[in-house]
Amino acid sequence: MKVRIIPFYLLRTLIPYLLASVGVLSAVIFMNQFVRIFNTAIMLGASLGWLAYSLVQMIPGVLALSLPMAFQLAVLLTLAAFSERGEVMAMRAAGFSFGQIVWPVGLCALLLSAGLVWLNNWENPNAYRRFRTAQHKLASSITNVKVEPGAFSNIGEWRLYAEHVDQDRGMVSGIHLFKYEDEGSNAWAMRISAPKGRFSVLPGKGMNLEMWDGQFQRSDPKDPSAMIMADYKSYAVFIPFTGAQAKREYYLTETTTPEILRTINEKTLSRQREAEYKVEASTRMAMALSPLLFFWISCPLGLSMAKRNRAWGLLLSIAILFVFYGVMACGIGLGRKVFAVAWWAPFLADAMAVAVGATLWHMRLKS
């Protein structure tokens, strides 16, 4: 009977921590998405219904990021609380093995990883595709665009910033116009600046922007050292609304993993693009396995924290997350640059976690 009580007692402590962590982390991540979508809705004059629908489509992506981190925090906070109260020592003295103590946590990790496999490889890409399809339809019916002064406005693949805006006359000043290589990229491919300009909207198509006495810069996001710069007296650019074309191109992030694998097998991609596809598919699986890996690392650490409080567990969790995702980011960058390791590089953090966890368990069982 006592063996049956232990799992329920452990889960009763773990689940509140997990839910609280998911709530806090999801709120932080969701706010970033909310600001971006809200800005787009205001600029394009979208309805509250469109805004609500778009935010709902962001939930799978938010959960895909927050769940692994929340689980890591919950596991260490739970075991730190047990150690702080001397309950781990008491259970060991009563004859419980480490496996009998932590197996419910391992079961939670397995269920979370199974859910993340579905979320990362199917639901999240499909949800993002639904969002961009809704954005595509909205942009096709745009008759006017409101450019806010002192704020970035997203117009198709461009980001427009203007210090002062005369909406009625279509005059702008302090203009900075950026075009990015891909969705979510931090590296801009083109930048156009000007002290003043004028814009006009072609309903359902895009925006004409004419600028005077400014500067043009173009760079290669993959090689920032390669840059073209030029001054101009007059420069005009047409900025199409997202979805202005009858058929839009899907981003890699809105493509399901089976579709990615099918495209790779067709052998129609360039070498660089194929590496990006492979890295994307591998990253999704590496992220899905993270709850199991966090369980593998956290349990021996948590069981060793005799007389340590929950604040220590929180700090240790943050350190683990920082190192794990830092190594994963390095692996992703390596996979995109070195074609030969594109499939395996995103799993670098997972391999490190397996090795560290094995060492920690060996030390724990040996003591």
Sequence and secondary structure as in RCSB ss.txt:
>XXXX:A:sequence
MKVRIIPFYLLRTLIPYLLASVGVLSAVIFMNQFVRIFNTAIMLGASLGWLAYSLVQMIPGVLALSLPMAFQLAV
LLTLAAFSERGEVMAMRAAGFSFGQIVWPVGLCALLLSAGLVWLNNWENPNAYRRFRTAQHKLASSITNVKVEPG
AFSNIGEWRLYAEHVDQDRGMVSGIHLFKYEDEGSNAWAMRISAPKGRFSVLPGKGMNLEMWDGQFQRSDPKDPS
AMIMADYKSYAVFIPFTGAQAKREYYLTETTTPEILRTINEKTLSRQREAEYKVEASTRMAMALSPLLFFWISCP
LGLSMAKRNRAWGLLLSIAILFVFYGVMACGIGLGRKVFAVAWWAPFLADAMAVAVGATLWHMRLKS
>XXXX:A:secstr
 HHHHHHHHHHHHHHHHHHHHHHHHHHHHHHHHHHHHHHHHHHHT  HHHHHHHHHHHHHHHHHHHHHHHHHHHH
HHHHHHHHHTTHHHHHHHTT  HHHHHHHHHHHHHHHHHHHHHIIIIIHHHHHHHHHHHHHHHHHT       TT
SEEEETTEEEEEEEEETTTTEEEEEEEEEESSTT SSEEEEEEEEEEEEEEETTTEEEEEEEEEEEEEEETTEEE
EEEEEEEEEEEEEEE TT SSS    GGGS HHHHHHHHHTT S HHHHHHHHHHHHHHHHHHTHHHHHHHHHHH
HHHT TT  HHHHHHHHHHHHHHHHHHHHHHHHHHHH GGGTTTGGGHHHHHHHHHHHHHHHHHHH 
